Amino acid sequence: MHWKSKERKKKMRIVVQRCSRAEVRIDGEVAGRIGKGFVLLVGVAEGDTRSAADVLAKKIARLRVFEDSEGKMNLDIHDIGGAILSISQFTLYADCRKGNRPSFIRAARPETALPLYDYLNETLRKEYGLQVETGRFGADMKVDLINDGPVTIILE
C-alpha cells in the first residue's frame, strides 16, 4: 500500500514544555501565569473525542519529567507542586506538504475544538487536582516562558 493511500488517524496533539515560569498575555494584559510546571500547546483534530482528552490528561498528570534529588527525571507535576498553562493551538495541525502556505484542514473547527479543549482543562483540574491557567481560545496570544531543560515532549 502506498503511503498516500493510508488515511492518517486523526488525534489530539499536545506539546508539553517543562517550564520554570510562564505567562500568556492578550491585548497586553496577563491572562494566565504559572511558576514551575508545564506549558501545554493543545491541538484538536476533527474526530477527536473526550476519551482522547481523558487519555492525554492522565498522561500529563503522571508524566515524570521533573528531576529528583539525584538529578533523574523521576517526579511528576504533583511531586513538585507545579501548575499548568494551557494554550489552544490549532497550528499544530499545519500541513506544509504542498507549497509554502500551511493548510489547517485537519484541525477541528472551533465549535468542536473549544469544548474538547475546555474538557481537557477541567479534567486536569477536577480529576487530577492541578492548577490550570489558560489563555483565551481563538485570541491572539503572546506566550512567554522559560523552557526548563529544555524539555519538550509531543503527546498524541
VENKARA-V992292 format. One record per run of one state. SS is the DSSP state (H for helix, E for strand, L for the rest). FROM is the first residue (numbers start at 1). TO is the last residue. Records with the same first field share a line. If there is no record, write none. Layout:
SS->FROM-TO, FROM-TO
This chain:
L->1-2, 6-12, 27-28, 35-36, 44-44, 46-49, 63-65, 68-72, 76-82, 89-89, 94-94, 96-102, 104-106, 108-109, 127-131, 135-140, 156-156
H->3-5, 50-62, 90-93, 110-126
E->13-26, 29-34, 37-43, 45-45, 66-67, 73-75, 83-88, 95-95, 103-103, 107-107, 132-134, 141-155
